[in-house]
Amino acid sequence: MNEKALRTLEYHKIIEKLSALAGSSLGREKCHQLLPLVKLEDIVQMQQETTDALTRLYAKGTLSFSGIPDIRDTLMRLEIGASLGAGELLKISSVLTATLRAKNYGYNQKNNEETEEAAQDTLTERFHLLEPLSPINNEIRRCIISEEEIADDASPGLKSVRRQIKITNDKIHESLGSILNSASTKGMLQDAIITMRNGRYCLPIKQEYKNTFQGMMHDQSSTGSTAFIEPMAIVKLNNELAELAVREQEEIEKILAELSNLVATEKYNLKYNQTTLAELDFIFARAGLSKNMKASQPHFNNRHYINIKKGRHPLIDPKKVVPIDIYFGDKFDLLVITGPNTGGKTVSLKTVGLFTLMGQAGLHIPAFDGSELSIFEEVYADIGDEQSIEQSLSTFSSHMTNTVSILEHANENSLVLFDELGAGTDPTEGAALAMAILSYLHQRKIRTMATTHYSELKIFALSTDGVSNACCEFSVETLQPTYRLLIGIPGKSNAFAISSKLGLSNYIIEKAREFIGTKDESFEDVISNLEASRIAMEKDKAEAEQYKKEVEELKRKLAEKNSKIDDAKDRILREANEKARTILQEAKDYADETIRKYNKWGAGGANNKEMENERAALREKLGDTDSSLVSKAKKNRKQHKPSDFKVGDSVHVISLNLKGSVSTLPNAKGDLYVQMGILRSLVNISDLELIDEETIVAKALTKTQSGKIRMSKSMSISPELNIIGKRVDEALPLVDKYLDDAYLAHLPQVTIIHGRGTGALKEAVHAHLKRTNYVKGYRVGGFGEGDHGVTIVEFK
């Protein structure tokens, strides 16, 4: 993209916002280098990366990249076999720490393979290939405390040398202390202190005693009154201390060399880690910018078609910016925008141009989902924000020079933006030039947007195929622009209306009308009629949309109601058939038994009284069966009146077999709204039964949800948890959640299977159990329980 368009459309300000969201110097470097791309596959890839990072931001929160140093020079030193300093090794440690943080952020803890497969995105492989190199990082941290300090335990040799240094220091201080406290030397001392000169311990001796005091003189005060003398008694000890200091430095250099060799074996992984962290920082900065702007991913095409839905210019205050809809490049490739000054014409141009640049740079645009952009090899913009009544020839010449350059370089794969084309010169000649330039671009099928005040260009757009008018709406009543862009309608001049509102004499306004030609006045009248028709059409459209939404909602509710009725009907019929079958089977069995008795009595000559009693019992049983089969159908329900219902009454909806509460009072037809859980439906009082409030048991009203939780947990929780093969940082969250679930399920004890291994997993589990309040105790498994491979946990 040409630098002038980037500067004119203020692309650099977007880059500044993006860079501020990067955490590392390398990430900011990538942000500053970001330029629009022209290959569709590259643009789509970057857009998807931004979307995937934004999804992760909303799901997991931010990922910090701050404090990641640039180790490119260090890696180059490793490649030539150089030994690194403590500061360089600490920078490598910082990179590895950030790598581990990023690796854990990108790690998916779910074990379900289908879920993991579905969670794959364009960033998964980057996170997966990161190598934290934790053993190397831990070794660096163990050996190096800071850039100036190496740990005593970094090596046995260093520990031994430093122990000898401490012993020697103690001997020196002991000897010097005895000299300070000696009666023979007290008078020779300038001060009773121990000092160092040239790395050796000395005493401050008065000048007159410097030849009397036995020792080596190393320095004297600026006044010459004090000589700093190393007592002869500690010369040997000071020499030993100097030798030990050399040995200490040798040990430190040996440690740094060993660490450097260790790091050098992984220099390629280190290089990949830093490169990947910089890329991730860059990608998450783009996602953060999208989040801040409430932006969305645009769709891209190769048809040079642009369709921006509710686009908001990203550099205007979000509380003040007015969303606009812009589309062109399909039925028309040239859009002429007219309207009053400060009405939003220039903002519309910049919005299209800046969105194009941002989209092709892989950035989301602040617009509604479904917005569409096209790929342009170049964006040309001639936009001047500084407007003046007295525009000089030099201004016109500057704009025309830029226009000539655009016409020379633009082609069908370019997007051209003109602000006030042809302004700054004679209106007649300026309008003619503007029409000629736009006609030339239109004939070459170059997508162009232009703003103008010339009426000739409005007529040109109305009378030319493939060219459309647009205007920025202006409210004459408030004398304020609405900043809405209306495509298909030319802007009307509001000079007379605005002047009248501001108090200009009607005589002057009427005189001005006389100077306007009849054709011009008729054209303005046509525009006025179009504007009135547009307002009426938009009002009708809004009402139609509202009615459409209401109808769709009613259709949805009706479909839900019918579905519930069908489900309830099937269930009722199924239950009724099962009940009838049971009753009939009982009656059949009883009748068969009675027949057997009659056959027995017929053969044995039973008396009539027993037979009559059995017949009466059979008749009574059949009567009960018949009553059971028709009881539901013949059940008499109380007929309620509208006055019987009050808001909040508990009712039973017979057709749905659901309980609910009355939301509204019945209307004249007896219809009222009943709330049944999340379903709110219109029901007639003939389909309702009032539920007696006294039949509701008090316990049920005060019952908490904990019982339900325990029941569901006890039905699904396993008495054991297997964490074999997992790392400690993976296993502990699983153990913590499992213990919570098991405790809520009231399990007396559970088993955690961690295996033997190195014992690290078992120790981590035991340490966690010690900190868990509701754990009564735990023990290692016994014979037949898993021995040391399991831990038995008992709850309080």
Secondary structure, DSSP 8 states (H G I E B T S, - for coil): --HHHHHHTTHHHHHHHHHHT--SHHHHHHHHT------HHHHHHHHHHHHHHHHHHHHH-----TT----HHHHHHHHTT----HHHHHHHHHHHHHHHHHHHHH------HHHHHHT--TTHHHHHH----HHHHHHHHHHEEETTEE-GGG-HHHHHHHHHHHHHHHHHHHHHHHHHT-TTTGGGBSSS--EEETTEEEEEEEGGGTTTS-EEEEEE-TTSSEEEEEEGGGHHHHHHHHHHHHHHHHHHHHHHHHHHHHHHTTHHHHHHHHHHHHHHHHHHHHHHHHHHHT-B--EEESS--EEEEEE--TTS-TTT---EEEEESSS-SEEEEE--TTSSHHHHHHHHHHHHHHHHTT--BSS-TT-EEE--SEEEEE------SS--HHHHHHHHHHHHHHHHH--TTEEEEESSTTTTS-HHHHHHHHHHHHHHHHHTT-EEEEEE--HHHHHHHHHSTTEEEEEEEEETTTTEEEEEEEETS-----HHHHHHHTT--HHHHHHHHHHS-HHHHHHHHHHHHHHHHHHHHHHHHHHHHHHHHHHHHHHHHHHHHHHHHHHHHHHHHHHHHHHHHHHHHHHHHHHHHHHHHHHHHHHHT--HHHHHHHHHHHHHHHHHHHHHHHHHHH-------GGG--TT-EEEETTTTEEEEE-S---TTSEEEEEETTEEEEEEGGGEEE--GGGS-HHHHH--SHHHHHHHHHHH--SEEE-TT--HHHHHHHHHHHHHHHHHTT-SEEEEE--STTSHHHHHHHHHHHH-TTEEEEEE--TTTTGGGEEEEEE-
